[in-house]
Each structure stands twice: as C-alpha cells, then as structure tokens.
Amino acid sequence: MSSSTELTRAVEALDEKLDALDTMTEVNSFLVAALRDHEQDLKRMSPQETRALLRRKAREKYRADGGEAPNPAALDLLEETLGTGHTADVIPFPQSR
C-alpha cells in the first residue's frame, strides 16, 4: 500500500470522526437549549413525557422536509438517543461502520 493511499484513508477516517463530532456537538447544544428553555415543564414531566417533548422539538428543528434547521444526522442521533429506555445523559461516540 502506498503512503498516498494510507494518507487518503487516514484523512477519510478523520473526516468521518469530525462529522460525527459536529453532529454530537449540535445535538448536545440542542439538548442544553431545550433543557434551559423548558426547565420548569421538564421538572414536572415523567421521563417518557420528557423524551416525547424533546423528540417533537427535535423533529420541528431538524427534519429534512421543512425543519427550522434541517439536519438528518442530528435528528437520527436524537431519535436513537431519546428512544424508549434511553436517557439523554450521555451520547456515546459512534463506532466505525
């Protein structure tokens, strides 16, 4: 394998990690803003109600067909993270595909 091929693969891997980091940063920013904006409401809600509210807000913001700031990757991560049985405490770094 040539050094050029190795460098290309390394750059591609780094690009993937940076894209994932950008998505996680966006998602975490969304969660912090949502928690700040809806703090009192969220304190009164059950975990299921909280996840449902956050998913609805995420869809309004990130859906590809008319969201305020379309971002399918962020929406996918939030949908996965806020699904039944998960918490929004920690969003793990995605594994290589």
Sequence and secondary structure as in RCSB ss.txt:
>XXXX:A:sequence
MSSSTELTRAVEALDEKLDALDTMTEVNSFLVAALRDHEQDLKRMSPQETRALLRRKAREKYRADGGEAPNPAAL
DLLEETLGTGHTADVIPFPQSR
>XXXX:A:secstr
  HHHHHHHHHHHHHHHHHHHHHHHHHHHHHHHHHHHTHHHHHHS HHHHHHHHHHHHHHHH TTT SS  HHHH
HHHHHHTSTT  SS        
